[in-house]
Each structure stands twice: as structure tokens, then as C-alpha cells.
Amino acid sequence: MPAASASWGGDDMGRHSKAVAEFWVTIREIEERKRQFEDWAADLPDDQKRTLHRAHALKRQAAIEAGRFYIPKRPDYLRNLTCGARTRSGQPCRMTALFPNGRCIWHGGKSTGPKTKAGRERALENLKLGRLKRGKSWD
């Protein structure tokens, strides 16, 4: 009976305990690196934070398109990041609702429309076709 208890004893469990301990050490190292990065990123100027915001937006969009269950949330160091574009009064924009490009709806969020003559003609043609599809006449 003592031989059976010796084979059941500490050798197998010791290896398992060592693997678990190494796992938790690795987790702590990862968390420490993450904390160091967040401390570093929190001290960056807003222009460089906007670059991180764009990278985060790309990762988030990729997760959504891949249909992943976990969608990464905005990190704490990117919270309260403002648009920062110069307004007509000369002050930086203070809006915090940003598009993936790092700007608000007023300063880079939407298209300003076609610029060339060919582009304007295409837009007019699309408008006509859309109205005809909805049953409205073009007059």
C-alpha cells in the first residue's frame, strides 16, 4: 500500500502545481506590461492618442466583422479624448463622441459631397434613379 500512495503523491501533483504557478506568473507579467503601456499612453498628447484610437477602432471593427462574441471596449486611457480640431472661434473642439478616424461628426465624420463635375452628374443621376424607384416623378 505505501507504494501506491507514493505513486499517487507529490510527483504528479508537483508538476501540475509548477505549471499552474508558471501560468499565474505569466499572467502577472502580462498584466504588468499592460499597466505600463496604459501609464505610458495616458501621458501622450491628444494627437498621438488619436492614433491609438484609430488602431483600437480598427481592432474593434475587425472583431465585429469576424462575429466574435467579445468586442473590445475603449481603454481607459482613451476615455475623454476630444476631437481637437480648431473651430471657427480658434478653440479646439471639445466633443468626445468620435468616429474611428478620431474626429467628431462636425470635423471629419461625414462626406462633403462630390467635388468634380463628373461626380456631381453621377450624384444627380443616382438621385433621379432613387426617386423613380420610390415612385416619385423627377420634375
HELIX and SHEET records of a PDB file:
HELIX    1   1 PRO A    2  TRP A    8  1                                   7    
HELIX    2   2 GLY A   10  ALA A   42  1                                  33    
HELIX    3   3 ASP A   46  GLU A   65  1                                  20    
HELIX    4   4 ASP A   76  LEU A   78  5                                   3    
HELIX    5   5 LYS A  117  LYS A  133  1                                  17    
END                                                                             
